[in-house]
């Protein structure tokens, strides 16, 4: 590892913990993924939420299975927030991680409060509609935005250490986080993720398999924050490696970030082939 025990801003990597907490709720017999759920306008959050297009005047009725898939393959924030609420909120996620003896992974207050504070704003429900959040953020003095972003990066309330993330992924793969059925479902869904194809996944050799979750934080040009990809890389012979590449804050162009991330997956494969 490099700075493996430092707390980095995970951003949507944290959807992993929400999904695990929800599936743990299923494992404990408190719900089934086929349970219906109605998503309404007031449930919307901010940033990436393709689900918003489905919400009419009477809401959008679907299942938790659909929300789970949207959160893990599309990184839909509203789907994730609905899952978080059903699982019992932030405290339930923290409790799940504690029961699984996962240290050095924090879980924040939820997407709305976390992202508003990171931008230097107090959450307003109007921010979930259209471009309202972006407009409010753009109206802030740059100094206020810089101070808020620096405060967040210095001690992220949702901070996670890369070593802890790979530890949790290893426990997941070994069946120590969830039931066999839930473990298989989560890993198969992670393998269908459509986000970050040019991050770590871009360097995974033919014949290998990669199940993952990305995260992307807010930008304050020239800075980008929380540019992440974590997952499980499996060789043709079945050997698996847990990987976490977390870029806390950078001014490096995106193609160079991709090159770094792809170099990691290529190095893992080369090391495996060597030994």
HELIX and SHEET records of a PDB file:
HELIX    1   1 UNK A   11  UNK A   14  5                                   4    
HELIX    2   2 UNK A   15  UNK A   27  1                                  13    
HELIX    3   3 UNK A   41  UNK A   43  5                                   3    
HELIX    4   4 UNK A   50  UNK A   54  5                                   5    
HELIX    5   5 UNK A   64  UNK A   69  1                                   6    
HELIX    6   6 UNK A   70  UNK A   74  3                                   5    
HELIX    7   7 UNK A   77  UNK A   87  1                                  11    
HELIX    8   8 UNK A   90  UNK A   99  1                                  10    
HELIX    9   9 UNK A  111  UNK A  119  1                                   9    
HELIX   10  10 UNK A  125  UNK A  128  5                                   4    
HELIX   11  11 UNK A  132  UNK A  138  1                                   7    
HELIX   12  12 UNK A  142  UNK A  154  1                                  13    
HELIX   13  13 UNK A  162  UNK A  173  1                                  12    
HELIX   14  14 UNK A  180  UNK A  190  1                                  11    
HELIX   15  15 UNK A  200  UNK A  203  5                                   4    
HELIX   16  16 UNK A  254  UNK A  274  1                                  21    
SHEET    1   A 2 UNK A   7  UNK A   9  0                                        
SHEET    2   A 2 UNK A 159  UNK A 161 -1                                        
SHEET    1   B 2 UNK A  36  UNK A  39  0                                        
SHEET    2   B 2 UNK A  60  UNK A  63 -1                                        
SHEET    1   C 3 UNK A 209  UNK A 215  0                                        
SHEET    2   C 3 UNK A 223  UNK A 234 -1                                        
SHEET    3   C 3 UNK A 219  UNK A 220 -1                                        
SHEET    1   D 3 UNK A 209  UNK A 215  0                                        
SHEET    2   D 3 UNK A 223  UNK A 234 -1                                        
SHEET    3   D 3 UNK A 240  UNK A 250 -1                                        
END                                                                             
